[in-house]
Structure formats: structure tokens, C-alpha cells
Amino acid sequence: MSDQGPMTGSGHDGPAGHSAQSGKAAGWKERCDVLAGEIDRLLRSGAGGQARAREAELFELLRVHSSARLAADTMHTLARHHYAAGDAASALSAFRDARAGYLEVSDADGLSEADRGAALIHAGAFEWGRAVAVLHESAGDLMRLGATEQAARAHISAAAFRTVGGRISDAEPELDTADRLLRGMATTDTARDTLFVAAITRARLAVFRHRTQDAEAALVRAQTAAAQDTLLTAFVDDQRAQLALQRGDLSAYLELLEQAAAKFQEQGVGASMASVEVARIGLALEQQGDRVRAEHALRRAANLYFNSPPAGADEAVAARVTPYLVVANLELDRDALERLARLRS
């Protein structure tokens, strides 16, 4: 968006005071340009909340006079800007506009992405119930659009958020629903990823419940779906490490965490996943009294967490591993983060 100059007067006169109604005349494109400039200026000045009223007007102008898809894409981009700026409320509002536009044109992929963004915001704020509610609404609309695989992914994400949010007994039915939807699905790259996510989420749930046999069976399915994919096999290593810890095999635990960390870092999720794995290594060594190696590992974790590119910088990676990026960041509690902050170089 280009900067078109400041607002005029109080907002009730001049170009900035025109309502969406004026867009019904031939000047709607010019009004969009004015709004775009004002939104850009407000966003760059940190006034995201003030930008939302103009964004809503821009959405309606584009939806009515151009296309609902363009309106939705514009709102989706703005939602991401708000989220990156730390304005969760404005991001959620923009995501709602985006989903409305995508739903109007039956764009299942766009709808799924917008709802995923909203759910992640709620999850990042520990609002598990709201995150799950967003995903359930998404799954229902996606099924009506015939997007079975995306609906299954919504249920899988809901299961992951229920698990980390402490509602473990409610997670399994979500996975059962996803399995039912995925049954007989054609083999494609995206289908493989979805089957993998379903299996690794079930493994995670079984690990939480200390159901070793169920976890191992789910990990076999996850490994089969992952094949030789480095990113996906890193998640398998991560869960195998948790099983090793539960059976008291510290050596295997540390080795699997190192394997997972190396793979995550290679795949561009060092700040989120690799740092968690290395921090776990440091904490485990500390508990064993090996303070020298523990401090070395924790310093590595700190540098990964604070100095790596932000999680999600690689869009393709972020899309594949959601919701695990959020879950991983939540596994470092405030005390652990403060320790890492003190150790970073």
C-alpha cells in the first residue's frame, strides 16, 4: 500500500470522511486508494486499532465493486500485519472479514488459512476453548464446501490444542473424527502431510497418557507417512524421545533430542522447535548434575531461540507443522525463557 497523506479534519469531511456508500459511484477506486494510504500510514505509526474502521470500509468496497476474493486476500494480508505487530484484537477482526470473503466465493483454502490464523492467536493467548470453537466452525464450513481434507486438519489441530490445554479426554474424539474423514483419501503430498499430522498428534496424546503401546503404534504410522521427509521425521524423533524418557533411558532421550534439533534447525524452525529440544537437553543434564554440559546446551538453546529467524518466516514450513510451532513455544515456561534470555550471547 502506498502512503496517500494524512487524514483530513475530524474524519467527517474531506476524502477521509466519505462513507462506503460513496463507493457506489464511479469514484470507488479512488476511495480505495485513499483508504489504502490511510491504512498504511496508521499501521506504520502503530495505530492498528484506528486502521480497522478503514479496513472494514475497504473490505466492503472491494467486495461489492471488485471481488470478494480480492477483498478477502486484502484482509488476510492486513490480519497478518496486525498479528506481527502484536495487535491480536485487530488481527482477529481482520481474519473474520477475510473468512467472510472466502466463504462468499467458496474458497476452502483461503477459509482454512484465515481460520487457522485466528485459532493460533487464541491458542497463543491460552484461550483453548476459543481456538477449538474457531476450528469447529471452520470444519463445518469446510465440509459444506466439500473440502474434507482441510476439515480433517481442523479437527487434528483442535485435538492438539485440547491436549496441550489439558482437555486430553476431549482430544481423542477429535482425532477419531479426523481419521473417519481421511479414510480412503487419495494419496497426494498434502494428503500425506495430513495423515502424518493425524498420526503424530495421536502419538503425542498417547505419550501424555503414558500409553506406550498406543504411542509406538501411532509413531509407526507417522514414520510411514513421513518416509524420508526430514522435517516430519524430526517430529517422530521428538516423540520417541519422550517415550525414552518415560522408560528411564536418558541416553536415548538425549540422542533423539539432538537428532530432532539438528533436523528442525536444518528445516528453518530453529527458533521454535530446535531451541525447545536443546533446552530439554540442558535441563535433563542439569537434573543429572552435569552442570558444564547443561550450561553449554542452555546457551545453545538461547542462541537458537533468540537469534534464529522467527518461526513462520518460511511460510511453507509453518503451514506444514502447525499447530506444533505454537505448542513448542508454549513448552518453554516463563522461568525457562527468562533463564535463556540471561544466557543468550
Contacts in CASP RR format, 6 or more apart in sequence:
PFRMAT RR
TARGET T0000
AUTHOR 0000-0000-0000
METHOD contacts of the structure
MODEL  1
MSDQGPMTGSGHDGPAGHSAQSGKAAGWKERCDVLAGEIDRLLRSGAGGQ
ARAREAELFELLRVHSSARLAADTMHTLARHHYAAGDAASALSAFRDARA
GYLEVSDADGLSEADRGAALIHAGAFEWGRAVAVLHESAGDLMRLGATEQ
AARAHISAAAFRTVGGRISDAEPELDTADRLLRGMATTDTARDTLFVAAI
TRARLAVFRHRTQDAEAALVRAQTAAAQDTLLTAFVDDQRAQLALQRGDL
SAYLELLEQAAAKFQEQGVGASMASVEVARIGLALEQQGDRVRAEHALRR
AANLYFNSPPAGADEAVAARVTPYLVVANLELDRDALERLARLRS
1 36 0 8 1.000
1 37 0 8 1.000
1 39 0 8 1.000
1 40 0 8 1.000
2 36 0 8 1.000
2 37 0 8 1.000
2 40 0 8 1.000
3 37 0 8 1.000
3 40 0 8 1.000
3 41 0 8 1.000
3 44 0 8 1.000
4 33 0 8 1.000
4 34 0 8 1.000
4 36 0 8 1.000
4 37 0 8 1.000
4 38 0 8 1.000
4 40 0 8 1.000
4 41 0 8 1.000
5 37 0 8 1.000
5 38 0 8 1.000
5 41 0 8 1.000
6 41 0 8 1.000
7 16 0 8 1.000
7 38 0 8 1.000
8 14 0 8 1.000
8 15 0 8 1.000
8 16 0 8 1.000
8 17 0 8 1.000
9 16 0 8 1.000
11 17 0 8 1.000
15 31 0 8 1.000
15 34 0 8 1.000
16 34 0 8 1.000
16 38 0 8 1.000
18 31 0 8 1.000
18 34 0 8 1.000
19 57 0 8 1.000
20 57 0 8 1.000
20 60 0 8 1.000
20 61 0 8 1.000
22 28 0 8 1.000
22 31 0 8 1.000
23 31 0 8 1.000
23 61 0 8 1.000
23 64 0 8 1.000
23 65 0 8 1.000
24 64 0 8 1.000
24 65 0 8 1.000
28 61 0 8 1.000
28 65 0 8 1.000
29 65 0 8 1.000
31 61 0 8 1.000
32 58 0 8 1.000
32 61 0 8 1.000
32 62 0 8 1.000
35 54 0 8 1.000
35 55 0 8 1.000
35 57 0 8 1.000
35 58 0 8 1.000
35 61 0 8 1.000
36 58 0 8 1.000
38 51 0 8 1.000
38 54 0 8 1.000
39 51 0 8 1.000
39 54 0 8 1.000
39 55 0 8 1.000
39 58 0 8 1.000
39 78 0 8 1.000
42 48 0 8 1.000
42 49 0 8 1.000
42 50 0 8 1.000
42 51 0 8 1.000
42 54 0 8 1.000
43 51 0 8 1.000
43 78 0 8 1.000
43 81 0 8 1.000
43 82 0 8 1.000
43 85 0 8 1.000
46 85 0 8 1.000
48 82 0 8 1.000
48 85 0 8 1.000
48 87 0 8 1.000
48 90 0 8 1.000
49 87 0 8 1.000
49 89 0 8 1.000
49 90 0 8 1.000
51 78 0 8 1.000
51 90 0 8 1.000
52 90 0 8 1.000
52 93 0 8 1.000
52 94 0 8 1.000
55 75 0 8 1.000
55 78 0 8 1.000
55 94 0 8 1.000
55 97 0 8 1.000
56 93 0 8 1.000
56 97 0 8 1.000
58 71 0 8 1.000
58 74 0 8 1.000
59 71 0 8 1.000
59 74 0 8 1.000
59 75 0 8 1.000
59 97 0 8 1.000
60 71 0 8 1.000
62 68 0 8 1.000
62 70 0 8 1.000
62 71 0 8 1.000
62 74 0 8 1.000
63 71 0 8 1.000
63 101 0 8 1.000
63 104 0 8 1.000
67 105 0 8 1.000
68 101 0 8 1.000
68 102 0 8 1.000
68 104 0 8 1.000
68 105 0 8 1.000
69 101 0 8 1.000
69 102 0 8 1.000
69 105 0 8 1.000
69 107 0 8 1.000
71 97 0 8 1.000
71 101 0 8 1.000
72 97 0 8 1.000
72 98 0 8 1.000
72 99 0 8 1.000
72 100 0 8 1.000
72 101 0 8 1.000
72 102 0 8 1.000
72 104 0 8 1.000
72 105 0 8 1.000
72 107 0 8 1.000
72 110 0 8 1.000
72 114 0 8 1.000
73 98 0 8 1.000
75 94 0 8 1.000
75 95 0 8 1.000
75 97 0 8 1.000
75 98 0 8 1.000
75 101 0 8 1.000
76 94 0 8 1.000
76 95 0 8 1.000
76 98 0 8 1.000
76 110 0 8 1.000
76 113 0 8 1.000
76 114 0 8 1.000
78 94 0 8 1.000
79 90 0 8 1.000
79 91 0 8 1.000
79 92 0 8 1.000
79 94 0 8 1.000
79 95 0 8 1.000
79 98 0 8 1.000
79 114 0 8 1.000
79 117 0 8 1.000
80 91 0 8 1.000
82 88 0 8 1.000
82 90 0 8 1.000
82 91 0 8 1.000
82 94 0 8 1.000
83 91 0 8 1.000
83 117 0 8 1.000
83 121 0 8 1.000
88 121 0 8 1.000
88 125 0 8 1.000
91 118 0 8 1.000
91 121 0 8 1.000
92 118 0 8 1.000
92 121 0 8 1.000
95 114 0 8 1.000
95 115 0 8 1.000
95 117 0 8 1.000
95 118 0 8 1.000
95 121 0 8 1.000
96 118 0 8 1.000
98 110 0 8 1.000
98 114 0 8 1.000
99 111 0 8 1.000
99 114 0 8 1.000
99 115 0 8 1.000
99 118 0 8 1.000
101 107 0 8 1.000
102 108 0 8 1.000
102 110 0 8 1.000
102 111 0 8 1.000
102 114 0 8 1.000
103 111 0 8 1.000
103 141 0 8 1.000
106 145 0 8 1.000
108 142 0 8 1.000
108 145 0 8 1.000
108 146 0 8 1.000
108 147 0 8 1.000
108 150 0 8 1.000
109 147 0 8 1.000
109 150 0 8 1.000
111 138 0 8 1.000
111 141 0 8 1.000
111 142 0 8 1.000
111 145 0 8 1.000
111 150 0 8 1.000
112 138 0 8 1.000
112 142 0 8 1.000
112 147 0 8 1.000
112 150 0 8 1.000
112 153 0 8 1.000
112 154 0 8 1.000
113 319 0 8 1.000
115 134 0 8 1.000
115 135 0 8 1.000
115 137 0 8 1.000
115 138 0 8 1.000
115 154 0 8 1.000
116 138 0 8 1.000
116 154 0 8 1.000
116 157 0 8 1.000
116 322 0 8 1.000
118 134 0 8 1.000
119 131 0 8 1.000
119 132 0 8 1.000
119 134 0 8 1.000
119 135 0 8 1.000
119 138 0 8 1.000
119 157 0 8 1.000
119 161 0 8 1.000
119 323 0 8 1.000
120 131 0 8 1.000
120 322 0 8 1.000
120 323 0 8 1.000
120 326 0 8 1.000
122 128 0 8 1.000
122 129 0 8 1.000
122 130 0 8 1.000
122 131 0 8 1.000
122 134 0 8 1.000
123 131 0 8 1.000
123 161 0 8 1.000
123 323 0 8 1.000
123 326 0 8 1.000
124 326 0 8 1.000
124 330 0 8 1.000
126 165 0 8 1.000
126 330 0 8 1.000
128 161 0 8 1.000
128 162 0 8 1.000
128 164 0 8 1.000
128 165 0 8 1.000
128 166 0 8 1.000
128 167 0 8 1.000
129 161 0 8 1.000
131 158 0 8 1.000
131 161 0 8 1.000
132 158 0 8 1.000
132 161 0 8 1.000
132 162 0 8 1.000
135 154 0 8 1.000
135 155 0 8 1.000
135 157 0 8 1.000
135 158 0 8 1.000
135 161 0 8 1.000
136 154 0 8 1.000
136 158 0 8 1.000
138 151 0 8 1.000
138 154 0 8 1.000
139 151 0 8 1.000
139 154 0 8 1.000
139 155 0 8 1.000
139 158 0 8 1.000
140 151 0 8 1.000
142 148 0 8 1.000
142 150 0 8 1.000
142 151 0 8 1.000
142 154 0 8 1.000
143 151 0 8 1.000
148 181 0 8 1.000
148 182 0 8 1.000
148 185 0 8 1.000
149 181 0 8 1.000
149 182 0 8 1.000
149 185 0 8 1.000
149 190 0 8 1.000
149 191 0 8 1.000
149 194 0 8 1.000
151 181 0 8 1.000
152 177 0 8 1.000
152 178 0 8 1.000
152 181 0 8 1.000
152 182 0 8 1.000
152 194 0 8 1.000
152 198 0 8 1.000
153 178 0 8 1.000
153 194 0 8 1.000
153 197 0 8 1.000
155 174 0 8 1.000
155 175 0 8 1.000
155 177 0 8 1.000
155 178 0 8 1.000
155 181 0 8 1.000
156 174 0 8 1.000
156 175 0 8 1.000
156 178 0 8 1.000
156 194 0 8 1.000
156 197 0 8 1.000
156 198 0 8 1.000
156 201 0 8 1.000
157 322 0 8 1.000
157 323 0 8 1.000
158 171 0 8 1.000
158 174 0 8 1.000
159 171 0 8 1.000
159 172 0 8 1.000
159 174 0 8 1.000
159 175 0 8 1.000
159 178 0 8 1.000
159 201 0 8 1.000
159 202 0 8 1.000
159 205 0 8 1.000
160 171 0 8 1.000
160 201 0 8 1.000
160 204 0 8 1.000
160 323 0 8 1.000
160 324 0 8 1.000
160 327 0 8 1.000
161 323 0 8 1.000
161 327 0 8 1.000
162 168 0 8 1.000
162 170 0 8 1.000
162 171 0 8 1.000
162 174 0 8 1.000
163 171 0 8 1.000
163 201 0 8 1.000
163 204 0 8 1.000
163 205 0 8 1.000
163 208 0 8 1.000
164 327 0 8 1.000
164 330 0 8 1.000
168 205 0 8 1.000
168 208 0 8 1.000
168 209 0 8 1.000
171 201 0 8 1.000
171 205 0 8 1.000
172 205 0 8 1.000
175 198 0 8 1.000
175 201 0 8 1.000
175 202 0 8 1.000
175 205 0 8 1.000
178 198 0 8 1.000
179 198 0 8 1.000
182 191 0 8 1.000
182 194 0 8 1.000
182 195 0 8 1.000
182 198 0 8 1.000
185 191 0 8 1.000
185 194 0 8 1.000
185 195 0 8 1.000
192 225 0 8 1.000
192 227 0 8 1.000
193 225 0 8 1.000
193 232 0 8 1.000
193 320 0 8 1.000
195 221 0 8 1.000
195 225 0 8 1.000
196 222 0 8 1.000
196 225 0 8 1.000
196 226 0 8 1.000
196 232 0 8 1.000
196 235 0 8 1.000
199 218 0 8 1.000
199 219 0 8 1.000
199 221 0 8 1.000
199 222 0 8 1.000
199 225 0 8 1.000
200 218 0 8 1.000
200 219 0 8 1.000
200 222 0 8 1.000
200 232 0 8 1.000
200 235 0 8 1.000
200 236 0 8 1.000
200 239 0 8 1.000
202 214 0 8 1.000
202 218 0 8 1.000
203 215 0 8 1.000
203 218 0 8 1.000
203 219 0 8 1.000
203 222 0 8 1.000
203 239 0 8 1.000
204 239 0 8 1.000
206 212 0 8 1.000
206 214 0 8 1.000
206 215 0 8 1.000
206 218 0 8 1.000
207 215 0 8 1.000
207 239 0 8 1.000
207 242 0 8 1.000
207 243 0 8 1.000
207 246 0 8 1.000
210 246 0 8 1.000
212 243 0 8 1.000
212 246 0 8 1.000
212 247 0 8 1.000
215 239 0 8 1.000
215 243 0 8 1.000
216 243 0 8 1.000
219 236 0 8 1.000
219 239 0 8 1.000
219 240 0 8 1.000
219 243 0 8 1.000
222 232 0 8 1.000
222 235 0 8 1.000
222 236 0 8 1.000
222 239 0 8 1.000
223 233 0 8 1.000
223 236 0 8 1.000
225 232 0 8 1.000
226 232 0 8 1.000
226 233 0 8 1.000
226 235 0 8 1.000
226 236 0 8 1.000
230 263 0 8 1.000
230 266 0 8 1.000
230 267 0 8 1.000
231 263 0 8 1.000
231 264 0 8 1.000
231 267 0 8 1.000
231 269 0 8 1.000
231 317 0 8 1.000
231 320 0 8 1.000
231 321 0 8 1.000
233 263 0 8 1.000
234 259 0 8 1.000
234 260 0 8 1.000
234 263 0 8 1.000
234 264 0 8 1.000
234 267 0 8 1.000
234 273 0 8 1.000
235 260 0 8 1.000
235 321 0 8 1.000
235 324 0 8 1.000
237 256 0 8 1.000
237 257 0 8 1.000
237 259 0 8 1.000
237 260 0 8 1.000
237 263 0 8 1.000
238 256 0 8 1.000
238 257 0 8 1.000
238 260 0 8 1.000
238 273 0 8 1.000
238 277 0 8 1.000
240 256 0 8 1.000
241 252 0 8 1.000
241 253 0 8 1.000
241 256 0 8 1.000
241 257 0 8 1.000
241 260 0 8 1.000
241 277 0 8 1.000
241 280 0 8 1.000
244 250 0 8 1.000
244 252 0 8 1.000
244 253 0 8 1.000
244 256 0 8 1.000
245 253 0 8 1.000
245 284 0 8 1.000
250 284 0 8 1.000
250 288 0 8 1.000
253 284 0 8 1.000
254 281 0 8 1.000
254 284 0 8 1.000
254 285 0 8 1.000
257 277 0 8 1.000
257 278 0 8 1.000
257 280 0 8 1.000
257 281 0 8 1.000
258 277 0 8 1.000
258 281 0 8 1.000
260 273 0 8 1.000
260 274 0 8 1.000
260 277 0 8 1.000
261 273 0 8 1.000
261 274 0 8 1.000
261 277 0 8 1.000
261 278 0 8 1.000
261 281 0 8 1.000
262 274 0 8 1.000
264 270 0 8 1.000
264 272 0 8 1.000
264 273 0 8 1.000
264 274 0 8 1.000
264 277 0 8 1.000
265 274 0 8 1.000
265 304 0 8 1.000
265 308 0 8 1.000
267 317 0 8 1.000
268 308 0 8 1.000
268 309 0 8 1.000
268 313 0 8 1.000
268 314 0 8 1.000
268 317 0 8 1.000
269 311 0 8 1.000
269 312 0 8 1.000
269 314 0 8 1.000
269 317 0 8 1.000
269 321 0 8 1.000
269 325 0 8 1.000
270 304 0 8 1.000
270 308 0 8 1.000
270 309 0 8 1.000
270 311 0 8 1.000
271 304 0 8 1.000
271 305 0 8 1.000
271 306 0 8 1.000
271 307 0 8 1.000
271 308 0 8 1.000
271 309 0 8 1.000
271 310 0 8 1.000
271 311 0 8 1.000
272 311 0 8 1.000
272 312 0 8 1.000
272 325 0 8 1.000
272 328 0 8 1.000
272 329 0 8 1.000
273 311 0 8 1.000
273 321 0 8 1.000
273 324 0 8 1.000
273 325 0 8 1.000
273 328 0 8 1.000
274 304 0 8 1.000
274 308 0 8 1.000
275 301 0 8 1.000
275 302 0 8 1.000
275 304 0 8 1.000
275 305 0 8 1.000
275 308 0 8 1.000
275 332 0 8 1.000
275 340 0 8 1.000
276 301 0 8 1.000
276 328 0 8 1.000
276 329 0 8 1.000
276 331 0 8 1.000
276 332 0 8 1.000
278 297 0 8 1.000
278 298 0 8 1.000
278 300 0 8 1.000
278 301 0 8 1.000
278 304 0 8 1.000
279 297 0 8 1.000
279 298 0 8 1.000
279 301 0 8 1.000
279 305 0 8 1.000
279 332 0 8 1.000
279 336 0 8 1.000
279 340 0 8 1.000
281 297 0 8 1.000
281 301 0 8 1.000
282 293 0 8 1.000
282 294 0 8 1.000
282 295 0 8 1.000
282 297 0 8 1.000
282 298 0 8 1.000
282 301 0 8 1.000
283 294 0 8 1.000
283 298 0 8 1.000
283 336 0 8 1.000
285 291 0 8 1.000
285 293 0 8 1.000
285 294 0 8 1.000
285 297 0 8 1.000
286 294 0 8 1.000
286 298 0 8 1.000
295 343 0 8 1.000
298 339 0 8 1.000
298 340 0 8 1.000
298 343 0 8 1.000
299 343 0 8 1.000
299 344 0 8 1.000
299 345 0 8 1.000
301 340 0 8 1.000
302 340 0 8 1.000
302 341 0 8 1.000
302 343 0 8 1.000
302 344 0 8 1.000
302 345 0 8 1.000
303 344 0 8 1.000
303 345 0 8 1.000
305 332 0 8 1.000
305 337 0 8 1.000
305 340 0 8 1.000
305 344 0 8 1.000
306 340 0 8 1.000
306 341 0 8 1.000
306 344 0 8 1.000
307 344 0 8 1.000
311 318 0 8 1.000
311 325 0 8 1.000
311 329 0 8 1.000
312 318 0 8 1.000
312 325 0 8 1.000
318 325 0 8 1.000
332 340 0 8 1.000
END
